[in-house]
């Protein structure tokens, strides 16, 4: 199940990023204006990195994993469409968070954090729910339905779509 | 491989609870042990009228027999989910080298409130361990049947479901009652995939039949009374 392990590793990395943002937001809320500006920059950087990683990860799943799985799912193939829709929603949530961070950076605003808190809470909940559903339902079905050849095909496709050094790695 | 049929008191499960209150079809597609003692993760498929589905899912989530539930609606009237439940019996099976050939959660209760549970095992020790554990868990169990079976357990669930449907629909009858194209349409897969999956499954079944014949030959030449016979005699006494 090497292919699925690679994707699970990326899930953990994405969750770590969202928890890091949560931590940075707590620092921001307890910082004064000077330290706050630095923490806000770091937060924006983590958000940008996560956006890139999330796009790369979802593209990998949608191009390398889902097409192979879809052919083996029969009546359950709509599960893949549900996961794709959740990918789009996650990207939208993260974009919305990045937009709010950009506004705060532009306005040198390190105090009005309530919008950011709400957006991060939404993202955290959506991401955790999506990853759990994917691992507990979709990956489980994949373990049951995919042949070794399918898994090898997926593994090589994931290997081929690896991002530049420093990007999301399992 | 050997197969054993046990009779025991029907356990209370979330599935019996839900199907008693809702018109629904629930299938357990697979199960795995969880980190906790007696914890079992189940991959389930729920089919019901769309207007009933939300109520069913709410009741599943609210059941004290379900510790955790994640569900995804795949189409109208159909859901897939992963549940965490507790079952000392399933937990026992998962900790021995025996495995289920029928699901305890799906077993239909007899009028006397008992169910039959079919298990398979490769090593004789697995049966001893299983019965020991059941005794420790104070599960009253009666052995109904013990036999040797061909090993088709290495079929994937996809292969098994296709072979079962093919058999039911008369794909292996002469003349065929269903064509490959019709069968594949019924299963929601392409004809070429159905053909490949069936060929692979047939190969595994035939290979396992050869092994089974070889094992039976060895057993017939075994002069010592088998451990299973001793256990059966002990239980019947």
HADDOCK unambig.tbl for C-alpha pairs under 7 A between the chains (distance, minus, plus):
assign (segid A and resid 71 and name CA) (segid B and resid 189 and name CA) 6.88 0.50 0.50
assign (segid A and resid 74 and name CA) (segid B and resid 187 and name CA) 6.13 0.50 0.50
assign (segid A and resid 74 and name CA) (segid B and resid 188 and name CA) 4.44 0.50 0.50
assign (segid A and resid 74 and name CA) (segid B and resid 189 and name CA) 5.52 0.50 0.50
assign (segid A and resid 75 and name CA) (segid B and resid 188 and name CA) 5.82 0.50 0.50
assign (segid A and resid 76 and name CA) (segid B and resid 74 and name CA) 6.64 0.50 0.50
assign (segid A and resid 78 and name CA) (segid B and resid 74 and name CA) 5.27 0.50 0.50
assign (segid A and resid 78 and name CA) (segid B and resid 75 and name CA) 6.79 0.50 0.50
assign (segid A and resid 79 and name CA) (segid B and resid 74 and name CA) 5.07 0.50 0.50
assign (segid A and resid 133 and name CA) (segid B and resid 70 and name CA) 6.19 0.50 0.50
assign (segid A and resid 136 and name CA) (segid B and resid 82 and name CA) 6.04 0.50 0.50
assign (segid A and resid 137 and name CA) (segid B and resid 43 and name CA) 6.91 0.50 0.50
assign (segid A and resid 137 and name CA) (segid B and resid 81 and name CA) 6.32 0.50 0.50
assign (segid A and resid 137 and name CA) (segid B and resid 82 and name CA) 5.95 0.50 0.50
assign (segid A and resid 144 and name CA) (segid B and resid 156 and name CA) 6.48 0.50 0.50
assign (segid A and resid 144 and name CA) (segid B and resid 157 and name CA) 6.23 0.50 0.50
assign (segid A and resid 145 and name CA) (segid B and resid 157 and name CA) 6.96 0.50 0.50
assign (segid A and resid 145 and name CA) (segid B and resid 158 and name CA) 5.70 0.50 0.50
